[in-house]
Amino acid sequence: MSRNALYMIIGALIVVVAGFSYYAYQEEQKPEGVEIQIGKDGLSVQEN
């Protein structure tokens, strides 16, 4: 395996880990409980 291919694999793994970390952070920031929204389509109730 060439050195450039190894660098590309390591770089791809870093991007995947960073993306997953960002996704997990966003999921942690969501409020817990019941969310009520009133919009043009009416009343929407969602349980988080």
N, C-alpha and C positions, 0 to 999 in steps of 0.2 A: 504494500500500500504506500502510495507516495505521501510525502509530507503535506502537500497542499490538500489532499483528500482528508487527511487526518484533521487539519485545521478547519476544514469545512464542516466536518462532523461535530467537532467540539463547538464551533460557532452555532450550529443548528441546535445543539443541546442547550446551550446558554439561552438562545432565543425562546425555546420551548419552556424552560424553567422560569424565565422572566415573565412570559405570558401567563403561565399557570399561577404564578405568585400574584400578578395583578388581578387575575380573575378571582382568586381566593380572597384578596383584600376587598374587592368590590362586594363580594357576597357577605363578608363580615360587616360591612357598613350599612347594609339594609336594615331598616327598623323591624323589630319583632312585634308581633301582635296582629291586630286587625287594621286594615287600611280601607278607608271609605273615600270614594271620589264621586263628585257630582259633575257631570259633563253634559254635552249636548245629546248623548245617547241615554241619559238618565243616571240612575244611582248604581254604583258599582262597589261591591264589598268583597275584599280579598283577604284571606287569612295567610299570614306569612309564616 
